[in-house]
Amino acid sequence: MPTLEFKGKHHIYAHHLSVPYRPLEPDESRSCNPSGEEDNLIIHDDNLNALKALLPRYANRVKCIYIDPPYNTGNKDWIYKDDVNNPPMQEWFEENSWVDNEDMERHDKWLCMMWPRLHLLKELLAEDGVIFISIDDNEVHHLRMLMDEIFDEKNFFAVLTRRAMHTVRNSSKDFNLNADYTLVYAKEKSWFGEDKSRYIRYVVDKSANYRHDDDDGRGKYKLDPLSARNYYKPYTFTFKNGTEWSPPSGSYPRYSQETLRRMESEGRIDFSGDEPRAKRYLSEVQEGQPPDIILSPEFVGFNSEGTSELRKIFGEGGVFPQPKPIRFIKFLLELLRSKDAIVLDSFAGSGTTAHAVLALNKEDGGNRKFILVECEDYADTITAERVRRVINGVENAKDKTLKEGLGGSFTYCTLGAPIEIEAMLTGESLPSYSVLATHLLFAAAGISAGDEKLEQKNEDGLFYSDDKNDYYLHYQPDLDYLSSDEALLKQEHVERIRDASRHNGKKAIVYAAGNYTGQRELTKMGITFCQLPYVLHER
């Protein structure tokens, strides 16, 4: 498969692996009705760091990702500032200059920015997950090749085209560039072809044509002719009640004779009309219909609609440049037909994705969760404030739903200090027990803790078990403790862990600052010892 080459690629190729883990730190003063571990999240920090911070809890769990990254128009709409630990890269970006039309390497810088973020987004995406990425003409060709390389071209679904503006720019010298695009990729596209319930579909109500009901428990149905074009060779069929049927001139049987006989025995043939007809039950019809790749404004709206929506929330001063309309995000979410999806937007902007999730939950009784990440200073004053207002209601809004509020909650977070060896050795930064346990579980076994809060379950530090292993963490976030004999794994600990693991038929993985027993002896006991904090570099 062809690959995309760009300046800096070999320096940032594995950069996502070296980004340190930083714990999420809730800010109660900026949160809205916070409801615990599995609350909606709004994170204020660089999205590269935030995505890495999400991995221990959300890896392989996010059903839908929608991102609207900088379009790299050359109008100083973004700045590349990733802290890549590489002297040539640091020299290249030492001035952190805005990327504009004068920058002949602006496409390279944009690709350097997107590469590590897309890798982390892929790790977060569930097996049955889908990622939607909005973009325009400036980078759509580069993005397609980038996605083919990272997500694999076999997982490509489509490029959706949306008419972003309904007006014509008379100042244009040639074409009226009023469209943007949304690339759609799956984590694993083959999953969607396993059965009809997993197909990508736009939900439409098909019930109007299904008016008949025999009250036999199979529900409503409609009547279809037994004939069609170019199906089976013409034949004459005699039903058990003596009715003879053959296709009208110029048409052909829709079903084989074997299928007709089976349908008759199942009561799926109606004889009330001039000719027999087939009963087609609504409950057996594929839900929805395949979405067109040319998106109708009737379903997804224009950008001006997104601007109007913001003004209704913030007033005339609340304009955000080119916000996506709520209908557009709702349309994308409905394609997945999952009412309990975790939805991630790591370029959150004005917060349209959260608004759409809350609105859709209100409409269909869903329990979707959102995670927003915004690095700019307006993360609190615009992104989170918009969500607060649509949750609690906008006092003077003319729209009844907006005035009453959609309900819901979110926890506002920033990122804490990195979980690093040096910081733990000096005591400069010691993560809590739960944070360290969650991180070690993901680093050691690739297991996401999900909504489970990992805490010490017994005196030896058991914090998690799966089918094969018990995981122990002998730790307290206190430098004096970690420097004392209390932090070391003693013989009595080892023997209790050995006995418990043998009783459960499992092996034990134990994290501690040190121990008194050699690994050879521990191996005989079915114990793997991992020394803190040095194990942090082992993933």
FENFENSUL-V107812 format. One record per residue. N is the residue number from 1. PHI is phi in whole degrees, -180 to 180 (999 if undefined). PSI is psi in radians with two decimals (none if undefined). OMEGA is omega as a letter, one per 40 degrees, with the letter a starting at -180 (none if undefined). Layout:
N_PHI_PSI_OMEGA, N_PHI_PSI_OMEGA
This chain:
1_999_2.33_i, 2_-61_2.53_i, 3_-119_2.78_a, 4_-97_2.17_i, 5_-106_2.41_i, 6_-153_2.72_a, 7_-61_2.29_i, 8_93_-0.12_a, 9_-60_-0.75_a, 10_-69_-0.36_i, 11_-82_-0.58_a, 12_-103_0.10_a, 13_-54_-0.76_a, 14_-116_0.39_a, 15_-61_-0.59_a, 16_-63_-0.41_i, 17_-78_-0.49_a, 18_-91_-0.13_i, 19_-65_2.18_a, 20_-71_2.67_i, 21_-77_2.36_i, 22_-130_2.28_a, 23_-73_2.60_i, 24_-74_2.29_a, 25_-118_1.86_a, 26_-63_2.48_i, 27_-117_1.71_a, 28_-63_-0.55_a, 29_-68_-0.43_i, 30_-104_-0.08_i, 31_-80_2.93_a, 32_-132_1.93_a, 33_50_0.80_a, 34_-54_2.46_a, 35_-128_0.36_i, 36_112_-2.84_a, 37_-60_-0.67_a, 38_-102_0.55_i, 39_-72_2.82_i, 40_-61_2.64_a, 41_-126_2.45_i, 42_-125_2.07_a, 43_-113_2.22_i, 44_-103_1.76_i, 45_-179_3.02_i, 46_-58_2.37_a, 47_-70_-0.38_i, 48_-65_-0.82_i, 49_-66_-0.68_a, 50_-67_-0.72_i, 51_-63_-0.69_i, 52_-66_-0.67_i, 53_-65_-0.48_a, 54_-79_-0.37_a, 55_-55_-0.83_a, 56_-59_-0.44_i, 57_-107_-0.41_a, 58_-123_0.08_i, 59_-57_2.30_i, 60_62_0.43_a, 61_-120_-0.27_a, 62_-82_2.09_a, 63_-80_-0.59_a, 64_-138_2.24_i, 65_-115_2.22_i, 66_-123_2.20_i, 67_-132_2.57_i, 68_-129_1.30_a, 69_-71_2.98_i, 70_-55_2.38_a, 71_-82_-0.10_i, 72_57_0.90_a, 73_-77_-0.20_a, 74_88_0.12_a, 75_-102_0.63_a, 76_54_0.81_a, 77_-93_-0.03_i, 78_-164_2.88_i, 79_-132_2.36_i, 80_-90_2.13_a, 81_-145_0.48_i, 82_-65_2.43_a, 83_-89_1.28_i, 84_-81_2.16_a, 85_-80_1.24_a, 86_-151_2.08_a, 87_-53_-0.81_i, 88_-61_-0.70_i, 89_-67_-0.72_i, 90_-63_-0.67_i, 91_-67_-0.67_a, 92_-62_-0.68_a, 93_-111_0.34_a, 94_-61_-0.51_i, 95_-89_-0.19_a, 96_50_0.72_a, 97_-70_2.61_i, 98_-61_2.50_i, 99_-85_2.03_a, 100_-134_-3.02_a, 101_-65_-0.38_i, 102_-80_-0.23_a, 103_-86_1.89_a, 104_-74_-0.16_a, 105_-113_0.39_a, 106_-65_-0.56_i, 107_-68_-0.68_i, 108_-62_-0.78_a, 109_-65_-0.69_i, 110_-63_-0.73_i, 111_-68_-0.64_i, 112_-63_-0.63_i, 113_-69_-0.73_a, 114_-77_-0.58_a, 115_-54_-1.03_a, 116_-67_-0.55_a, 117_-67_-0.70_i, 118_-66_-0.61_i, 119_-63_-0.77_i, 120_-69_-0.65_i, 121_-62_-0.66_i, 122_-64_-0.67_i, 123_-64_-0.60_a, 124_-76_-0.44_a, 125_-72_2.38_i, 126_-71_2.85_i, 127_-57_-0.63_i, 128_-99_0.42_a, 129_-91_2.81_a, 130_-134_2.47_i, 131_-115_2.31_i, 132_-114_2.26_a, 133_-129_2.05_i, 134_-85_2.48_a, 135_-161_2.93_i, 136_-123_-2.88_a, 137_-63_-0.41_a, 138_-64_-0.64_a, 139_-132_0.11_a, 140_-61_-0.64_a, 141_-70_-0.70_i, 142_-69_-0.72_a, 143_-63_-0.68_i, 144_-61_-0.75_i, 145_-70_-0.64_i, 146_-63_-0.78_a, 147_-67_-0.67_i, 148_-59_-0.65_a, 149_-76_-0.72_a, 150_-84_-0.78_a, 151_-96_-0.21_a, 152_82_2.28_a, 153_-63_-0.39_i, 154_-69_-0.27_a, 155_-99_0.19_i, 156_-75_2.30_i, 157_-98_-1.07_a, 158_-169_2.89_i, 159_-112_1.95_a, 160_-85_2.42_i, 161_-112_2.24_a, 162_-125_2.32_i, 163_-79_1.84_a, 164_-75_-0.61_a, 165_-127_2.45_a, 166_-92_-0.09_a, 167_-95_2.87_i, 168_-109_2.26_i, 169_-85_1.77_a, 170_-67_-0.28_i, 171_-79_-0.19_a, 172_-63_2.40_a, 173_-80_-0.41_a, 174_-139_-1.69_a, 175_-88_2.61_i, 176_-85_1.73_a, 177_-82_1.45_a, 178_-118_0.41_a, 179_-123_2.66_i, 180_-130_3.03_a, 181_-128_2.69_i, 182_-130_1.98_i, 183_-81_2.39_a, 184_-123_2.12_i, 185_-132_2.62_i, 186_-101_2.74_i, 187_-68_-0.76_i, 188_-146_1.71_a, 189_-64_-0.54_a, 190_-60_-0.46_i, 191_-59_-0.60_a, 192_-78_-0.19_i, 193_-102_0.11_a, 194_-72_-0.65_i, 195_-157_2.90_a, 196_-63_-0.49_a, 197_-67_-0.25_a, 198_-102_-0.02_a, 199_-64_2.65_i, 200_-75_2.12_a, 201_-143_2.51_i, 202_-91_2.20_a, 203_-73_2.16_i, 204_-133_2.67_i, 205_-88_1.98_a, 206_-103_0.11_a, 207_-71_-0.34_a, 208_-60_-0.57_a, 209_-86_-0.11_a, 210_-106_1.54_a, 211_-105_-0.30_a, 212_-89_2.62_i, 213_-157_2.14_i, 214_-92_0.08_a, 215_56_0.59_i, 216_-103_0.20_i, 217_92_-0.16_a, 218_-92_-0.07_i, 219_85_-2.90_a, 220_-77_2.67_i, 221_-147_2.88_i, 222_-120_2.90_a, 223_-108_2.18_a, 224_-114_2.55_i, 225_-62_2.67_i, 226_-83_-0.07_a, 227_-112_2.79_i, 228_-161_-2.94_i, 229_-102_2.33_i, 230_55_0.84_i, 231_-104_-1.49_a, 232_-112_2.76_i, 233_-63_2.51_a, 234_-57_2.47_i, 235_-152_2.86_i, 236_-107_2.34_a, 237_-123_2.36_i, 238_-111_2.08_i, 239_-77_2.89_a, 240_-64_-0.41_i, 241_-87_0.11_i, 242_94_-0.15_i, 243_-69_2.23_i, 244_-99_2.47_i, 245_-140_2.41_i, 246_-143_2.63_a, 247_-65_2.51_i, 248_-59_2.77_i, 249_-57_2.31_i, 250_91_-0.04_i, 251_-127_3.09_a, 252_-135_2.78_i, 253_-62_2.38_i, 254_-78_-0.48_a, 255_-124_2.74_i, 256_-73_2.87_i, 257_-65_-0.62_i, 258_-64_-0.71_a, 259_-68_-0.72_i, 260_-61_-0.73_i, 261_-63_-0.72_i, 262_-67_-0.74_i, 263_-62_-0.66_i, 264_-64_-0.76_a, 265_-68_-0.44_i, 266_-91_0.08_i, 267_72_0.52_a, 268_-101_0.22_i, 269_-115_2.27_i, 270_-103_2.25_a, 271_-112_0.28_a, 272_-79_-0.31_a, 273_-99_-2.86_a, 274_-68_-0.48_i, 275_-143_2.74_a, 276_-62_2.54_i, 277_-136_2.76_a, 278_-91_2.43_i, 279_-87_2.15_i, 280_-115_1.98_a, 281_-85_2.40_i, 282_-60_-0.66_a, 283_-64_-0.32_a, 284_-103_0.02_a, 285_-87_2.43_i, 286_-57_2.21_a, 287_-63_2.40_i, 288_68_-2.84_i, 289_-146_2.73_a, 290_-62_2.32_i, 291_-75_2.51_i, 292_-72_2.61_i, 293_-81_-0.25_i, 294_-96_1.87_a, 295_-80_2.24_a, 296_-78_2.30_i, 297_-55_-0.41_i, 298_-59_-0.57_a, 299_-98_-0.57_a, 300_-118_-0.16_i, 301_70_3.14_i, 302_-110_2.93_i, 303_-61_-0.55_i, 304_-61_-0.52_i, 305_-67_-0.69_i, 306_-63_-0.68_i, 307_-64_-0.76_i, 308_-63_-0.69_i, 309_-62_-0.70_i, 310_-67_-0.68_i, 311_-64_-0.58_i, 312_-67_-0.44_a, 313_-91_-0.76_a, 314_-107_-0.19_a, 315_88_-3.04_a, 316_-63_-0.45_a, 317_-83_0.02_a, 318_-99_0.50_a, 319_-78_2.29_i, 320_-117_2.36_a, 321_-62_2.10_i, 322_53_0.92_i, 323_-71_2.55_i, 324_-74_2.51_i, 325_-72_2.64_a, 326_-59_-0.67_a, 327_-59_-0.60_a, 328_-65_-0.84_a, 329_-66_-0.70_i, 330_-61_-0.70_i, 331_-59_-0.80_a, 332_-64_-0.75_a, 333_-64_-0.67_a, 334_-68_-0.40_i, 335_-62_-0.48_a, 336_-87_-0.26_i, 337_53_0.75_i, 338_-124_2.00_a, 339_-87_-0.05_i, 340_-124_0.48_a, 341_-70_2.54_i, 342_-89_2.19_a, 343_-115_2.19_a, 344_-116_2.32_i, 345_-132_1.88_a, 346_-96_0.09_i, 347_-128_1.17_a, 348_-68_-0.51_i, 349_57_-2.17_a, 350_-83_-0.03_i, 351_90_0.37_a, 352_-58_-0.67_a, 353_-62_-0.78_i, 354_-63_-0.74_i, 355_-59_-0.78_a, 356_-65_-0.71_i, 357_-62_-0.81_a, 358_-64_-0.71_a, 359_-65_-0.74_a, 360_-68_-0.70_i, 361_-60_-0.71_i, 362_-64_-0.66_a, 363_-74_-0.76_a, 364_-115_0.16_i, 365_72_0.36_a, 366_-74_2.98_i, 367_-128_0.69_i, 368_-66_2.60_i, 369_-118_2.55_i, 370_-118_2.61_i, 371_-129_2.05_i, 372_-110_2.50_i, 373_-129_2.22_i, 374_-140_2.24_a, 375_-92_-0.35_a, 376_-78_2.89_a, 377_-64_-0.36_a, 378_-83_0.15_i, 379_-55_-0.64_i, 380_-88_-0.80_a, 381_-79_-0.39_i, 382_-118_-1.06_a, 383_-58_-1.05_a, 384_-71_-0.63_a, 385_-65_-0.66_i, 386_-60_-0.77_a, 387_-68_-0.68_i, 388_-57_-0.79_a, 389_-69_-0.69_i, 390_-74_-0.40_i, 391_-74_-0.86_a, 392_-88_-0.33_a, 393_105_2.54_i, 394_-104_2.01_a, 395_-53_-0.84_a, 396_-100_0.26_a, 397_-67_2.47_i, 398_-78_-0.54_i, 399_-73_2.19_a, 400_-61_-0.76_a, 401_-64_-0.76_i, 402_-67_-0.63_a, 403_-68_-0.72_a, 404_-77_-0.46_a, 405_91_2.67_a, 406_-92_-0.20_a, 407_76_3.00_i, 408_119_-2.92_a, 409_-161_2.90_i, 410_-159_2.71_i, 411_-107_2.18_i, 412_-88_2.26_a, 413_-130_2.63_i, 414_-117_-3.11_a, 415_-109_2.41_i, 416_-83_-3.01_a, 417_-66_2.56_a, 418_-59_2.55_i, 419_-85_1.71_a, 420_-132_2.71_a, 421_-59_-0.89_a, 422_-60_-0.75_a, 423_-66_-0.58_i, 424_-76_-0.63_a, 425_-65_-0.65_a, 426_-88_-0.22_a, 427_81_0.10_a, 428_-62_-0.64_i, 429_-146_1.93_i, 430_-118_1.94_a, 431_-66_2.73_i, 432_-64_2.88_i, 433_-58_-0.85_a, 434_-63_-0.75_a, 435_-64_-0.80_a, 436_-67_-0.72_i, 437_-62_-0.75_i, 438_-62_-0.74_i, 439_-66_-0.81_a, 440_-65_-0.65_i, 441_-62_-0.72_i, 442_-72_-0.73_a, 443_-66_-0.66_a, 444_-83_-0.70_a, 445_-124_-0.05_a, 446_68_0.43_a, 447_-98_2.19_i, 448_-84_2.27_a, 449_-71_-0.28_a, 450_60_-2.37_a, 451_-90_0.14_a, 452_-84_2.22_i, 453_-87_1.96_a, 454_-80_2.07_i, 455_-132_2.84_i, 456_-68_2.17_a, 457_-99_-0.32_i, 458_-150_3.13_a, 459_-66_-0.33_a, 460_-93_-0.05_i, 461_95_0.31_i, 462_-60_2.23_i, 463_-129_-0.21_a, 464_-162_2.57_i, 465_-138_2.50_i, 466_-129_-2.87_a, 467_-68_-0.42_a, 468_-113_-0.54_a, 469_-133_2.64_i, 470_-106_2.38_a, 471_-112_2.27_a, 472_-123_2.47_i, 473_-132_1.98_i, 474_-100_1.66_a, 475_-161_2.56_i, 476_-137_2.46_a, 477_-77_1.10_a, 478_-145_2.15_a, 479_-65_-0.68_i, 480_-61_-0.73_i, 481_-63_-0.83_a, 482_-65_-0.39_i, 483_-91_-0.03_a, 484_-104_2.98_i, 485_-65_-0.39_a, 486_-61_-0.46_a, 487_-82_-0.17_a, 488_-86_2.60_i, 489_-81_1.93_a, 490_-92_2.97_a, 491_-60_-0.70_a, 492_-65_-0.60_i, 493_-64_-0.84_a, 494_-59_-0.77_a, 495_-67_-0.68_i, 496_-66_-0.74_i, 497_-64_-0.75_i, 498_-59_-0.84_a, 499_-65_-0.71_a, 500_-65_-0.72_a, 501_-69_-0.71_i, 502_-64_-0.69_i, 503_-63_-0.65_a, 504_-88_-0.12_a, 505_69_0.56_a, 506_-125_2.99_i, 507_-101_2.85_a, 508_-120_2.38_i, 509_-115_2.12_a, 510_-122_2.22_i, 511_-107_2.23_i, 512_-160_2.91_a, 513_-72_-0.39_i, 514_-177_3.06_i, 515_-154_2.89_a, 516_-102_0.00_a, 517_-117_2.32_a, 518_-68_2.70_a, 519_-65_-0.53_i, 520_-61_-0.78_i, 521_-69_-0.68_i, 522_-63_-0.66_i, 523_-62_-0.69_i, 524_-62_-0.51_a, 525_-87_-0.03_a, 526_79_0.49_a, 527_-118_2.30_i, 528_-108_2.12_a, 529_-97_2.35_i, 530_-126_2.11_a, 531_-86_2.30_i, 532_-89_2.52_e, 533_-93_0.11_a, 534_-66_-0.42_i, 535_-63_-0.30_a, 536_-61_-0.42_a, 537_-93_0.11_a, 538_-87_-0.22_a, 539_-76_none_none
